[in-house]
Structures are given as structure tokens and as C-alpha cells.
Amino acid sequence: MNVNTAQVHSTNEGWPARLRLGFRAGSGRTVLTQRERHGPLAVQRPFYPEGKVCHVYLLHPPGGVVGGDHLQIDCDLAAHSFVLVTAPGATKFYRSAGALACQQQHLWVADGASLEWLPQESIFFPGARVRMCTRVDLLGDAHLTLWEILCLGRPANGEAFTEGAVDSRLEVWREGQPLLLERFRMDVQTRKRVSMLAGQPVFATAVFSHANKAHLQMVRDMIGRDDQAVSGATLIEGHLLVRYLGGSTEQAKKLFTQIWSTLREPLLGWPAVVPRIWNT
């Protein structure tokens, strides 16, 4: 998604924020070599709980995104760098008086590098108007682990998404060829359709690259179906896709974390080390 930032801020008053991160392979560990920021986006200092993998926590101090805000995150991994990115809390998109809130993320992963993009959930408050896009460009045999958890309304508080609009894209490309192109568009009228997400507020996708049929079977043995949620997995050109549809972001995160913990060593060669921020 190409967002014309100048146009957005000439018509909507909001808070622009941009963060550009660059990573390079150093001596024995990956180093954060570029950190450029504008506005209320930042990262904490990198953590190294497992040696060579650089753990980075994204921060958005305002705590929420409102109509007219524009957040842009660019992340560039050089060859043979290993990075895990997460956040301390959910991204909350608040009710808008009419202006769009925009979030754009572009991630580049070079040959031989590995990116684990594991954010917390995005919550769309009733009345939010949101446009968001995450695009990943992979080169060579770059590895990607990514999940995206989206929640319509605030089901824990009994607040349904009865007004507002969401336009969300997720794209994964390798060497300029599309591997995954998804778009979710919803407004109040489409939400009224009986078939729209089966009436569930939480939908989520996880992507694991360099997977095979054995990994697919491992995941299928872990997931199931109950009266409140449904999940499934499929393999497309060496990329394992896992879906969740239900009523709980916690349930979705628990499922994805369990799968990530199981697949990390088979796919990357080192065991899972849970970011400590998840335990706070």
C-alpha cells in the first residue's frame, strides 16, 4: 500500500510518526545499526537473551492511535542477521470523528537473514476508521515468522464493532514474486452480513517460511476446533499458514505462541526463548 503522507496530513489533523530500523550481522550477534525516528515511535535498547538473536521491543508512548494519525515502520535486515521484534502491549485504534488512522509497515529481509515479527494484537474500538498494511520483501532464502492478530471491538467489555471501518492488507513477497496477498475490508454494512467472520470478533494469521509437510502435520496435531473458535493450517509453496477465528485475542496468542515454540528449532535451528516482555 502506497500512502501519500503529505496528502493524509494536509486533510486530516493527526500525529505523524515514523521509525526506520536497520540490522546487520556483527561479531557473534546481530546489531541494531540504524535507528531513525520521527514522532511518537521508538524502540528500547536491544536485548540478547539468546546470544546472536537481537530482540527489539517497539514502543508507541501515546498508547493508542486516533483518526488522522499516521504510523510508518520500516525494518531492514542485512544478510545473516537474526531479529525478533515484538511490543509490550496491544495497538489500540480509537473511535474517529471521521479521519482515517493509518499504519504502514514495510519489512525487508536479506538472503540468509531471519525475521520474527511477533506483535501484540491490534484492537479496533467501535467507531474506529483504520487503513493498515504490512508488506514483507524476502530475498534469497530469507526466513520469516510473522503473525497478525486483529480484534473488532472490545469483546471482553461487551463492545461490538457496530460502527467504523477497517481496511487491512498483509503481503509477503519473495524476490519480487507474491507469496501471500490478503486484504480485509469491512464497514458497518458488510459487518451485518451473517457470513462476515461468522460473527466472531477476532481473526488472526501466522506465517512460517521454509516449512514442509512434516511441519504442517505437527501444527495440525496441535490445533483443534471448539464451540467458540476454529483454526486451521495449510502449506503454500513452502510457507505454512495458520488461521484463527474466534472470540479471544488471548486464545489466538496462546495458540500462535505454542506453534512458534514448537517450530522454531526445526525451522531455525535454535530453541524458542520467550521475550521477557510477554511475562509482564
Steps between C-alpha positions, in 0.01 A plus 500: 500500500643836399372766738553861398606639836489860387145460377389328819627781718377779279142381550506343848646635817687223673831388637754375242760251619770312317758247612774353284712213632802334342672181618834348406685184599771587752761301684302217657167684498273723292540874555246781469703734277230742388232662712325804356181630656254781454209550734370256761657173386809351661677180602661399825864404496548154344498193721706183448341224709626236258828634367495567128130588465418866554172556689340841445186646661296756308358787708218743425489727808155656434351156556244525221442613142230753411351628176755698299801322654745342258750241622770367271755235594783389270726212601802387297691179580836451330633157404537249785341723762253347746231721654189453713264798523208526739320761713404540866128540433217508251463769234170676567317688227252736663167640381535756221292807421556425132873505422691182417768358727777349285769248586751386242780246558761399243746226591802399290682174578821423310637163392600286799322725752210415731222730620251402769230768497281422802294804602220506752146527370341799324168603655250706301273689738140556388499800267865465393585568135825325414717430198800274563748301295790270577727409209796262528764468228717188527820446303667168428439248778400761760285360781180657628286430803213745528164524663219750487213498751207735438206565730177677404357688796571415861332163561632475856300815582198399293567774241429379145637670190167656402646805323823586324707348218816291465711448187792265571762350266764234561753430225799266485728506195815306414734629232223722369250215471185499715466217752210637702267787412212554737255782544226537758247780453210556733257772588175496691298378203726204421521413869124445494540208262438172676806349332742776604757318719215281625424781742833458680703807608855357484676375188869427468764370259846357563766433234802268532737472205714202394241254631415156363226240532647366824476846657146534370400176666663608827286812501181319403555265792514803731195691385137412535149628489258581778166677529663841535786499249632331189858475376673335208831469317611464141828485306556726199833491315699423813314750718284372782188711561303467822158662545297576808140622522337541839417727787826536691830671421654311792395170347646600164831610657520183707451286189753691290756504781467125544551443127795742487661329800462161332620598151782739582774242548400282202482806273781720633727262690468656845235454771235757585586764759186687600548880508495603862259785427230236441525400864433848639 
